[in-house]
Amino acid sequence: MIIVIDGPAGSGKSSTAKAIANRLGIKFLDSGALYRAITYLWLKSGKPDKAEFFENLSNIQLEADFKDQTFYVQAGGEDLTDKIRTKYVADQVSEIASYKIARSFVNSFMRDLVKKDTYIADGRDLGTAVFSDADLKFYMDASLKERAKRRFLEMKNSDSSVTLKDVMKNLRSRDEKDQNRDNDPLKRADDAIIIDTTGKSFEEQVSEMISIINEKLNLN
Ligand code: C5P
């Protein structure tokens, strides 16, 4: 069984999905972390030619798992979980994610992963492209200002040089790229339930979504 949450950067998808996974005893899949992992590896290899780099993606031995309330990402045995949260990676990820070959790689990785358990996954195109037959779809949104504030608080732990202005600029540019790319742009699925989190507390949005899940699905 798969529940998906799509929406723009910083709308609260990942933290909400994680909290729901923990409370319902299901697994969390952070699709953005997989795009970030590829971006990190591309940057680490010295920004090689993208076509060549993407062709060899199957050699990177990507692994992901949700345990101890954390979505872990590894490549070739290197733990990337924290390394993918920097501004350096955030500034490049939407560019990397706009390539069809990168998207196909991440999509098939995710489809394989969810075969084994019940998942709640968050991303941009999950309800429209990757899991168009998902059991339940949400679309989360919030104003740009609120999203930037939240993302800033999250990022400053791993990257003390980051400013709120940087984060706002990065979100605006990522929204623009994610919504306008040719390959699977960010878009609300027609059958997705909209959750606007502007002005809502974290607890309110989590409870609201858990009520909907309990009403629509039988998870036991
Ligand atoms: O969710 P997060 O902000 O970590 O995602 C990082 C980037 O990965 C997004 O800005 C977007 O460009 C890309 N992404 C995507 N499709 C997804 C998830 C993330 O294109 N399903």
Residues whose N, C-alpha, C, O or C-beta is under 5 A from the ligand:
A	BS01	C5P	A9 S31 G32 A33 Y35 V93 S94 A97 D122 G123 R124 D125 R174 D178
